[in-house]
């Protein structure tokens, strides 16, 4: 069920879409950084042992 947005429908839906796309990008970038950090930590621990 969607409320009637009148002449602002496109702007509102585009804003929602842009927000979801940016949140998705932030999540993917954060996950990638976490994987790289974990890999670097394992490499550093292996070299010091």
C-alpha positions in Angstrom: 0.0 0.0 0.0 1.5 3.3 -1.1 0.4 6.7 -0.1 -0.6 9.1 -2.8 2.4 11.4 -3.5 1.0 13.4 -6.3 3.5 15.3 -8.4 6.3 14.4 -6.0 6.1 10.6 -6.7 9.2 10.5 -8.8 11.3 12.6 -6.5 10.4 10.7 -3.4 10.9 7.3 -5.0 14.2 8.4 -6.6 15.3 9.5 -3.1 14.4 6.2 -1.6 16.3 4.4 -4.4 19.4 6.6 -4.0 19.3 6.0 -0.3 19.1 2.3 -0.6 21.9 2.2 -3.2 24.2 4.3 -1.0 23.5 2.1 2.0 24.2 -1.0 0.0 27.5 0.5 -1.2 28.5 1.4 2.3 27.7 -2.1 3.5 29.7 -3.7 0.6 32.7 -1.4 1.2 32.7 -2.0 4.9 32.6 -5.8 4.4 35.5 -5.5 2.0 37.5 -3.5 4.4 36.8 -5.9 7.2 38.0 -8.8 5.0 41.2 -7.0 4.1 41.9 -6.0 7.7 41.3 -9.6 8.9 43.7 -10.9 6.2 46.4 -8.4 7.1 46.0 -9.2 10.8 46.5 -13.0 10.1 49.5 -12.2 7.9 51.0 -10.0 10.6 50.4 -12.6 13.3 52.0 -15.3 11.2 55.2 -13.2 10.6 55.6 -12.4 14.3 55.4 -16.0 15.5 
